[in-house]
Amino acid sequence: MTELPPYWLRDNCPCAECRDPRNGQKLFQIDDLPQDLAVAASTETDGGLEVLWSDGHRSRYPLEWLGAERDGDGRTEEDKRLWVAADFAHGIPEARWEAYLADPAEQAAVLTAVRRSGFAVLRGVPAVERQVLTVAESFGYVRVTNYGELFDVRVEPDPNNLAFTSVAIAPHTDNPYRDPVPTLQLLHCLENSATGGDSGLVDGFRAAAALREEAPADFETLTRTPVPFVFRDRRTELRADRPLIEVDALGRIREVRFNNRSIGTLRGSSGELTAFYAAYRRFAAITLRPELQLAFRLDRGDCLVFDNTRLLHARTAFQQDGHRHLQGCYADLDTLGSTLAVLHRRAAALDAIAGLFAGEGAGEYLGEEVTMAEHMLQAAAAAEAAGAPDHLVAAALLHDVGHFHGALHGRNLMEGQDNRHSDTGADWLARWFGPEVTEPVRLHVAAKRYLCAVEPDYRQRLSEASEYTLTVQGGPMDERQAAAFAELPGAADAVAVRRWDEQAKAAGAPTPGFEHYRPLLAALMR
């Protein structure tokens, strides 16, 4: 590890002096570091690299993080599943709207499909006006354009775009004349009783990759030729000069802009124009290959979400023997990616918590006749049976996680050393939950001391082990301490959790498992 560049290594120091522990942002400028910065000493220990720097600063880096490969933002072909129509012979990515809303795993699967394959369809979205905005807001924000926050795709008497007619629309991307282009498009079907009007998609990255393989010179031409995309109507004039195929600094396909209706007049030398039009025609022919065209029909209540920087969408002509009415809006991939990352982060956190219940939680609970996991599950079941709000059910379930974390373990408490597990647990949980969950956890030991001070009968009901830990934790509060505790904002919730805590020590009592509470915890996560 000593061969790592010192400025790179120090720039990524994760300590609280270098990064704000709340948001991870750096607290120094790169030119604040010494000119002759060097590693004075380094040691690998406990899965990490500890570094002493020449200016006296100390850093610790996880070895797993140091060995990670280069990653990207998920926008290039490297992170996509390039496809042809036959790849969806057994069905396209889809989900029911109700399941998408209710199940974080289902939502993550839909958003992952959009990110990886470029699209997904939500079925059963209420076929009411403006519902497409609700779909967009379920993962991000609506991009308002000159078409408004939403637009109606139907036959209009005075259309400013061919999309608002009944003619066939060839494969294209939307708004190539906009800078930046909307990266996501949503189309929600309110009615589709006309003959024709089927939808189609083409993977523009797959088409661009085919051009690169078959005609590398044409591919290069389309990546380096700025094309004037233009839109004009009575109130709007937009222009963006961009290549049909955009690649990143490593040469990976990152964006496709393809819209025959919006290309303005390209200027250049005769040789440049000849080369461009030869490449343009070849690329257009590839996008029309039958094997690349995925055709399907949007029915009432279907909402198509797709990547407008990658997929070309199309429509067959339709007769006006029925009605075809879609409402659309634009959104952006960064917000979808953010929502997906948070869903994955929450799932990982819930997996970590579930691991505590299945692992260390199976061990003895501080001298009681139940395991730690049984105790916490019983407390949650008692809260649920009492009709407690979700945040208190969660607090009852998680109130003792501090026994698993921190410098001291629950075993230390039984050996006479207070492990302050209520604080440790609350601090650990604060990464994912708000104070409505963490503060009853933080105060549940204090609530025990409070109840023993103000309710003598409560103390008489303590188990032998609980009486012992009470002594280690400071004993009953005095009158002044009890009065101060009662004034705390979360005191009542902490007392409720404490009462369920004392009820949760019955050997063999049936309770739901951790998975029963997983959706509740997911809904409470920040």
Residue pairs with C-beta under 8 A, 6 or more apart in sequence:
1 42
1 44
1 49
1 63
1 66
2 39
2 42
4 66
6 37
6 38
6 39
6 53
7 30
7 33
7 37
9 39
9 51
9 59
9 61
10 33
10 37
10 53
10 57
10 59
11 26
11 30
11 33
12 61
13 19
13 57
13 59
13 61
14 59
14 60
14 61
15 58
15 59
15 60
17 27
17 57
18 26
18 27
18 28
18 59
19 25
19 26
19 27
20 27
33 55
34 54
34 55
36 54
37 53
37 54
37 55
38 53
38 54
39 51
39 52
39 53
39 54
40 52
40 53
40 54
41 51
41 52
42 49
42 50
42 51
42 52
43 49
43 50
44 50
44 63
47 62
47 63
47 64
48 60
48 61
48 62
48 63
49 60
49 61
49 63
49 66
50 58
50 59
50 60
51 58
51 59
51 60
51 61
52 58
53 59
72 78
72 79
73 337
74 115
74 337
75 254
75 255
75 309
75 333
76 248
76 250
76 252
76 253
76 254
77 205
77 209
77 252
77 253
77 254
78 252
79 115
79 116
80 116
80 117
80 118
80 205
80 310
81 116
81 117
82 203
82 205
82 206
82 209
83 117
83 203
83 206
83 294
84 203
84 206
84 291
84 292
85 290
85 291
85 292
85 293
85 294
85 295
86 291
88 294
92 119
92 120
92 121
92 294
92 296
93 109
93 110
93 113
93 114
93 117
93 119
93 120
93 121
94 120
94 121
94 122
94 123
95 106
95 109
95 110
95 120
95 122
95 123
96 122
96 123
96 124
97 122
97 123
97 124
97 125
97 126
97 301
97 303
98 124
99 106
100 106
100 107
100 110
100 122
100 138
101 107
101 138
102 519
103 519
104 343
104 346
104 347
104 519
104 522
105 347
107 138
107 139
107 339
107 343
108 340
108 343
108 344
108 347
110 120
110 122
110 305
111 120
111 139
111 336
111 339
111 340
111 343
112 340
113 119
113 120
114 120
114 184
114 305
114 306
114 307
114 336
115 307
115 333
115 336
115 337
115 340
118 201
118 203
118 205
118 306
118 307
118 310
118 311
119 201
119 304
119 305
119 306
119 307
119 311
120 304
120 305
120 306
121 296
121 298
121 302
121 303
121 304
121 305
122 135
122 302
122 303
122 305
123 301
123 302
124 301
125 131
125 132
125 135
125 188
125 301
125 302
125 303
126 301
127 188
127 189
127 190
127 191
127 300
127 301
128 190
129 190
129 327
130 150
130 327
131 188
131 303
131 327
132 150
132 186
132 187
132 188
132 303
132 327
132 328
132 329
133 142
133 149
133 150
133 329
135 186
135 188
135 303
135 305
136 142
136 184
136 186
136 329
136 331
139 331
139 335
139 336
139 339
139 340
140 184
140 331
140 332
140 334
140 335
140 336
140 338
140 339
141 331
141 332
141 335
142 149
142 150
142 329
142 330
142 331
143 182
143 329
143 330
143 331
143 332
145 175
145 178
145 182
145 330
146 233
146 235
146 236
146 238
149 329
150 327
150 328
150 329
151 327
151 328
151 329
152 164
152 325
152 326
152 327
152 328
153 163
153 164
153 187
153 324
153 325
153 326
153 327
153 328
154 164
154 323
154 324
154 325
154 326
155 164
155 165
155 166
155 320
155 324
156 164
156 165
159 165
160 233
160 234
162 169
162 261
163 169
163 315
166 194
166 197
166 317
166 318
166 319
166 320
166 324
167 317
168 314
168 315
168 316
168 317
169 314
169 315
170 260
170 288
170 314
171 200
171 202
171 258
171 287
171 288
171 293
171 312
171 313
171 314
172 258
172 259
172 260
172 261
172 312
172 313
172 314
173 181
173 204
173 256
173 257
173 258
173 259
173 308
173 309
173 311
173 312
173 313
174 181
174 182
174 185
174 259
174 308
174 313
174 330
175 181
175 182
175 231
175 308
175 330
176 229
176 240
176 242
176 257
176 258
176 259
176 262
177 229
177 230
177 231
177 238
177 239
177 240
177 262
178 231
178 238
178 240
179 240
179 242
181 240
181 255
181 257
181 308
181 309
182 308
182 330
182 331
182 332
183 307
183 308
183 309
183 331
183 332
183 333
183 334
184 305
184 306
184 307
184 308
184 330
184 331
184 332
184 333
184 336
185 305
185 306
185 308
185 313
185 328
185 329
185 330
185 331
186 303
186 304
186 305
186 306
186 328
186 329
186 330
186 331
187 199
187 298
187 303
187 304
187 326
187 327
187 328
188 302
188 303
188 304
188 326
188 327
188 328
189 298
189 299
189 300
189 301
189 302
189 303
189 325
189 326
190 300
190 325
190 326
190 327
191 300
191 323
191 324
191 325
192 297
192 298
192 299
192 300
192 322
192 323
192 324
192 325
192 326
193 322
193 323
193 324
194 318
194 319
194 320
194 321
194 322
194 323
194 324
195 318
195 319
195 321
195 322
196 316
196 317
196 318
196 319
197 297
197 315
197 316
197 317
197 318
197 324
198 295
198 296
198 297
198 315
198 316
199 295
199 296
199 297
199 298
199 304
199 313
199 314
199 315
200 293
200 294
200 295
200 296
200 313
200 314
200 315
200 316
201 293
201 294
201 306
201 311
201 312
201 313
201 314
202 287
202 292
202 293
202 294
202 311
202 312
202 313
202 314
203 292
203 310
203 311
204 256
204 258
204 287
204 310
204 311
204 312
205 253
205 256
205 310
206 292
207 256
207 283
207 286
207 287
207 289
207 292
207 312
208 219
208 222
208 245
208 253
208 256
208 283
209 253
210 286
211 218
211 219
211 222
211 245
211 279
211 282
211 283
211 286
212 219
212 253
214 282
214 286
215 279
215 282
217 275
217 279
218 278
218 279
218 282
218 283
219 245
219 279
221 275
221 276
221 278
221 279
222 243
222 244
222 245
222 276
222 279
222 280
222 283
223 243
223 245
223 246
223 247
224 243
225 243
225 244
225 266
225 268
225 272
225 276
226 241
226 242
226 243
227 241
227 242
227 243
227 244
227 257
227 263
227 266
228 239
228 240
228 241
228 263
228 264
228 265
228 266
229 239
229 240
229 241
229 242
229 257
229 259
229 262
229 263
229 264
230 237
230 238
230 239
230 262
230 263
230 264
231 237
231 238
231 239
231 262
232 238
239 264
242 257
243 257
244 256
244 257
244 258
244 280
244 283
245 253
245 255
245 256
245 283
246 253
246 254
246 255
246 256
246 257
247 253
247 254
248 254
254 309
255 309
255 310
256 309
256 310
256 312
257 309
258 283
258 284
258 287
258 312
260 284
266 273
266 276
268 276
286 292
287 312
293 314
298 304
298 326
306 313
307 333
308 330
309 333
318 324
346 432
346 522
346 525
349 431
349 432
349 525
350 518
350 521
350 522
353 398
353 401
353 514
353 521
354 514
354 515
354 518
356 373
356 401
356 404
357 373
357 376
357 377
357 514
358 373
358 514
360 372
360 404
361 371
361 372
361 373
361 376
361 404
362 371
362 372
362 373
363 371
363 372
364 371
364 372
365 371
365 372
365 374
365 375
365 400
365 410
365 505
366 372
366 403
366 410
366 413
366 414
366 465
366 469
367 414
367 463
367 464
367 465
367 468
368 375
368 463
368 465
368 505
369 505
369 506
369 507
370 378
370 504
370 505
370 506
370 507
370 509
372 400
372 403
372 410
373 514
374 504
374 509
374 511
375 400
375 501
375 504
375 505
376 396
376 397
376 398
376 399
376 400
376 401
376 504
377 397
377 504
377 511
377 512
377 513
377 514
378 503
378 504
378 505
378 506
378 509
378 511
379 396
379 397
379 399
379 497
379 500
379 501
379 503
379 504
380 393
380 394
380 396
380 397
380 500
380 511
380 512
380 517
381 504
381 509
381 511
381 512
382 396
382 500
382 503
382 504
383 392
383 393
383 395
383 396
383 397
383 496
383 497
383 500
384 393
386 500
388 396
388 496
390 520
390 523
390 524
391 436
391 437
391 440
391 493
391 524
392 440
392 493
392 496
392 497
393 517
393 520
394 433
394 437
394 517
394 520
394 521
394 524
395 437
395 438
395 440
395 441
395 444
395 493
395 497
396 497
396 500
396 501
396 504
397 517
397 521
398 425
398 429
398 437
398 441
399 422
399 425
399 440
399 441
399 444
399 497
399 501
400 410
400 421
400 425
400 501
401 425
401 428
401 429
401 441
402 419
402 420
402 421
402 422
402 423
402 424
402 425
402 426
402 428
402 441
403 409
403 410
403 413
403 419
403 421
403 425
404 410
405 424
405 425
405 428
406 419
406 420
406 421
406 424
408 417
408 418
408 419
408 420
408 421
409 419
410 419
410 421
412 419
413 419
413 421
413 469
413 472
413 473
414 465
414 468
414 469
416 472
417 472
418 472
418 473
418 474
421 445
422 441
422 442
422 443
422 444
422 445
422 446
423 442
425 441
425 442
426 438
426 439
426 441
426 442
427 438
429 437
429 438
429 441
430 438
432 525
432 526
433 524
433 525
433 526
434 524
434 526
435 490
436 493
436 524
437 524
439 489
439 490
439 493
439 494
440 490
440 493
440 494
440 496
440 497
441 497
442 490
442 494
443 485
443 488
443 490
443 491
443 493
443 494
444 494
444 497
444 498
444 501
445 473
446 477
446 485
446 494
447 485
447 491
447 494
447 495
447 497
447 498
448 466
448 470
448 473
448 498
448 501
449 470
449 473
449 474
449 475
449 476
449 477
449 481
449 485
450 477
450 481
450 482
450 485
450 486
450 491
450 495
451 458
451 459
451 495
451 498
451 499
452 458
452 459
452 462
452 470
452 475
452 476
452 477
453 476
453 477
453 478
453 479
453 481
453 482
454 482
458 502
459 467
459 470
459 476
461 502
462 470
462 502
463 505
466 502
470 476
477 485
485 491
488 494
